[in-house]
Amino acid sequence: EKQAVIIEEDCLHQVSAPEGGTILVCGNLYSTLDVSGFSEIIITGDVRPDGYIRSEKSCHAFIGGRLEGTLQSSDWSKVWIDSDLSGVLKTGFSSTRIHVNGDYTGSIIPHEQPFPFFLTVAGFAANDSLHRIMEYYPNRFNASIAVSDVPPGLYPQEDSHRRNERGNCFARWSVQQQR
């Protein structure tokens, strides 16, 4: 049976869950969470700049506040950030689904090599930041962006980004509203 770790306050010290399981932090994360095995990680507050979530297997993560630190998954993951992503999210093997309920000003990079991922941003994301993601994930990501600094539409619009050596490029994002 998987273990459950419950921390009923801010997490100030390193926590390890070698078998995975459910990890619940009722507050902010200021330290490192190391998990292996399938994990469900719930942080009711923020992952502060020194906070680090390291998952060696698949994980579902819910962050009730901001991701200012780092979340790294070595395998597939589903990540819900209920506020802003200003930190670093390192995607793993297989696929990743990310929902940011606030603004995206951080970085999304592959942990080892790029695999497909899907991003939804309910707040603002600059078009340049999405082009930076595309540098790491050519043909490997799709996104839905509520607000950006470009007119509503499907991006990238440049022909050079819409074709590759095999034909069509599948890295695309939609923008619903311009700020």
Secondary structure, DSSP 8 states (H G I E B T S, - for coil): ---EEEESS-B-S-EEETT-EEEEESS-B-SEEEE-SSEEEEESS-B-TT-EEEESS-EEEEESS-B-SEEEESS-EEEEESS-B-SEEEE-SS-EEEEESS-B-SEEEESSS---EEEEEEEEB-HHHHHHHHHHSTT-EEEEEEEESS-SEEE--SHHHHEETTEE---EEEEEEE-
